[in-house]
Amino acid sequence: MTNNKLILVIGGTGMLGKPVAQQLRADGFKVRLLARNPEKAQKLLGDGYEIIKGDVGNPASLRAALTSVDGVHISLKGGPTEADFNRMDHIAVRDIAQTAKELGVGRVTLISAYAVSEEKADTPESRSKLKGEAALKSSGVPYTIFRASWFMETLPLFVQGKSISLIGNQIHSLHWIAAEDYARMVSKSYQTDETLNKELYIFGPEAYTMGEAMSIYAGYAGVKVSPISTRMLSIMGTVSFNTEWKSMATLMGHYERHGEDGSSEEANRLLGAPQVMLKEWCEKIAR
Ligand SMILES: NC(=O)c1ccc[n+]([C@@H]2O[C@H](COP(=O)([O-])OP(=O)(O)OC[C@H]3O[C@@H](n4cnc5c(N)ncnc54)[C@H](OP(=O)(O)O)[C@@H]3O)[C@@H](O)[C@H]2O)c1
């Protein structure tokens, strides 16, 4: 398929931005990346991308990257401090949306999370994401927000040595989603106007609690599941001045409290339902 549309991906070197950039390209879009380190981006993604050096905190580079594009996909990540969540999940999204509106960009797509809502805004990250979503919606630029569930790709990130840390009392069933399914859905969203001005819930095909998903992954990765409470992780973070651990304890506390709500029916109807099952994904990465 050929496609003359030019899409900017911001965060295209990231865990979830890279597969989106690759899928857009595979679907025939021209893809531009805004990258702090163009050499790193080129190495990670290879040829076939236009790379603009810049930073979302630098208005001139943001404007240059947004010039002449048909759409922009935002896949930034904030934290671990409150100021940094606000800077990336709120202020950067607001600035991108406002600049995109000024330049007449056709649409902005944004990754968000399922537990982002007024009632659930009880952590620095969820508050910042909620403000970012609100800024995008009020900017006047056409948008699609992807409120995704937990990604299968995060499971290996909890492995330390021979164990995988199950942090907190994670009772909720979650529809684990593979990045490849999500990337296909984001790219598809650029091929229809029916996705405009919507928040779409992106849920994978099967539901497992975090403990269940980790047990399945642990079987393939040859590690054992080690539970730790959010309180213990927070204390360890405090005594060792480890901001990442403290932030992780806060994040996992959020997910202890909030399960999935929202429905993936509309996303699946418009973009095709996700197909990749957790065991299939584990088998693929264990190979
Ligand atoms: N994990 C999940 O299950 C899940 C579920 C739902 C939503 N999410 C959300 O998905 C988002 C993306 O997560 P991720 O894991 O893909 O993050 P990630 O791997 O850390 O990627 C972040 C990207 O942002 C870029 N970036 C950072 N600061 C920048 C700046 N100042 N200017 C321009 N680019 C900058 C990074 O580029 P560099 O290469 O320069 O560092 C990188 O490409 C997060 O907001 C996360 O909360 C995650």
The ligand as an SDF file (V2000), in Angstrom:
LIG
                    3D

 48 52  0  0  0  0  0  0  0  0999 V2000
    3.5450    0.0850   30.1970 N   0  0  0  0  0  0  0  0  0  0  0  0
    2.2390   -0.0160   30.0250 C   0  0  0  0  0  0  0  0  0  0  0  0
    1.6530   -1.1050   30.2030 O   0  0  0  0  0  0  0  0  0  0  0  0
    1.4800    1.2050   29.5970 C   0  0  0  0  0  0  0  0  0  0  0  0
    0.1160    1.1190   29.4890 C   0  0  0  0  0  0  0  0  0  0  0  0
   -0.5800    2.2460   29.0620 C   0  0  0  0  0  0  0  0  0  0  0  0
    0.1200    3.4130   28.7840 C   0  0  0  0  0  0  0  0  0  0  0  0
    1.4730    3.4610   28.9210 N   0  0  0  0  0  0  0  0  0  0  0  0
    2.1570    4.7430   28.6180 C   0  0  0  0  0  0  0  0  0  0  0  0
    2.8520    4.6680   27.3900 O   0  0  0  0  0  0  0  0  0  0  0  0
    3.7820    5.7690   27.3320 C   0  0  0  0  0  0  0  0  0  0  0  0
    5.0390    5.3420   26.6280 C   0  0  0  0  0  0  0  0  0  0  0  0
    5.6860    4.3630   27.4160 O   0  0  0  0  0  0  0  0  0  0  0  0
    7.0540    3.6740   26.9350 P   0  0  0  0  0  0  0  0  0  0  0  0
    7.2930    2.5390   27.8660 O   0  0  0  0  0  0  0  0  0  0  0  0
    7.0380    3.4430   25.4650 O   0  0  0  0  0  0  0  0  0  0  0  0
    8.1090    4.8320   27.2730 O   0  0  0  0  0  0  0  0  0  0  0  0
    9.6530    4.8950   26.8940 P   0  0  0  0  0  0  0  0  0  0  0  0
   10.1230    3.5990   26.3550 O   0  0  0  0  0  0  0  0  0  0  0  0
   10.3640    5.4880   28.0660 O   0  0  0  0  0  0  0  0  0  0  0  0
    9.6750    5.9400   25.6800 O   0  0  0  0  0  0  0  0  0  0  0  0
    9.5770    7.3130   25.8900 C   0  0  0  0  0  0  0  0  0  0  0  0
    9.9790    8.0280   24.6100 C   0  0  0  0  0  0  0  0  0  0  0  0
    9.8990    9.4560   24.8220 O   0  0  0  0  0  0  0  0  0  0  0  0
   11.0910   10.0550   24.3050 C   0  0  0  0  0  0  0  0  0  0  0  0
   11.3630   11.2870   25.0480 N   0  0  0  0  0  0  0  0  0  0  0  0
   11.5690   11.4160   26.3780 C   0  0  0  0  0  0  0  0  0  0  0  0
   11.7910   12.7010   26.6980 N   0  0  0  0  0  0  0  0  0  0  0  0
   11.7090   13.4100   25.5290 C   0  0  0  0  0  0  0  0  0  0  0  0
   11.8390   14.7830   25.2120 C   0  0  0  0  0  0  0  0  0  0  0  0
   12.1010   15.6900   26.1500 N   0  0  0  0  0  0  0  0  0  0  0  0
   11.6900   15.1560   23.9100 N   0  0  0  0  0  0  0  0  0  0  0  0
   11.4270   14.2310   22.9510 C   0  0  0  0  0  0  0  0  0  0  0  0
   11.2980   12.9030   23.1980 N   0  0  0  0  0  0  0  0  0  0  0  0
   11.4390   12.5170   24.4700 C   0  0  0  0  0  0  0  0  0  0  0  0
   12.1660    9.0030   24.5210 C   0  0  0  0  0  0  0  0  0  0  0  0
   13.2370    9.2850   23.6750 O   0  0  0  0  0  0  0  0  0  0  0  0
   14.7880    9.0130   24.0390 P   0  0  0  0  0  0  0  0  0  0  0  0
   15.2000    7.8940   23.1390 O   0  0  0  0  0  0  0  0  0  0  0  0
   15.4660   10.3010   23.6910 O   0  0  0  0  0  0  0  0  0  0  0  0
   14.8790    8.6930   25.4970 O   0  0  0  0  0  0  0  0  0  0  0  0
   11.3920    7.7530   24.1350 C   0  0  0  0  0  0  0  0  0  0  0  0
   11.3790    7.6290   22.7280 O   0  0  0  0  0  0  0  0  0  0  0  0
    3.9460    6.2420   28.7830 C   0  0  0  0  0  0  0  0  0  0  0  0
    3.3110    7.4800   28.9500 O   0  0  0  0  0  0  0  0  0  0  0  0
    3.2480    5.1590   29.5920 C   0  0  0  0  0  0  0  0  0  0  0  0
    2.6920    5.6520   30.7930 O   0  0  0  0  0  0  0  0  0  0  0  0
    2.1550    2.3760   29.2930 C   0  0  0  0  0  0  0  0  0  0  0  0
  1  2  1  0
  2  3  2  0
  2  4  1  0
  4  5  1  0
  4 48  2  0
  5  6  2  0
  6  7  1  0
  7  8  2  0
  8  9  1  0
  8 48  1  0
  9 10  1  0
  9 46  1  0
 10 11  1  0
 11 12  1  0
 11 44  1  0
 12 13  1  0
 13 14  1  0
 14 15  2  0
 14 16  1  0
 14 17  1  0
 17 18  1  0
 18 19  2  0
 18 20  1  0
 18 21  1  0
 21 22  1  0
 22 23  1  0
 23 24  1  0
 23 42  1  0
 24 25  1  0
 25 26  1  0
 25 36  1  0
 26 27  1  0
 26 35  1  0
 27 28  2  0
 28 29  1  0
 29 30  1  0
 29 35  2  0
 30 31  1  0
 30 32  2  0
 32 33  1  0
 33 34  2  0
 34 35  1  0
 36 37  1  0
 36 42  1  0
 37 38  1  0
 38 39  2  0
 38 40  1  0
 38 41  1  0
 42 43  1  0
 44 45  1  0
 44 46  1  0
 46 47  1  0
M  CHG  2   8   1  16  -1
M  END
$$$$
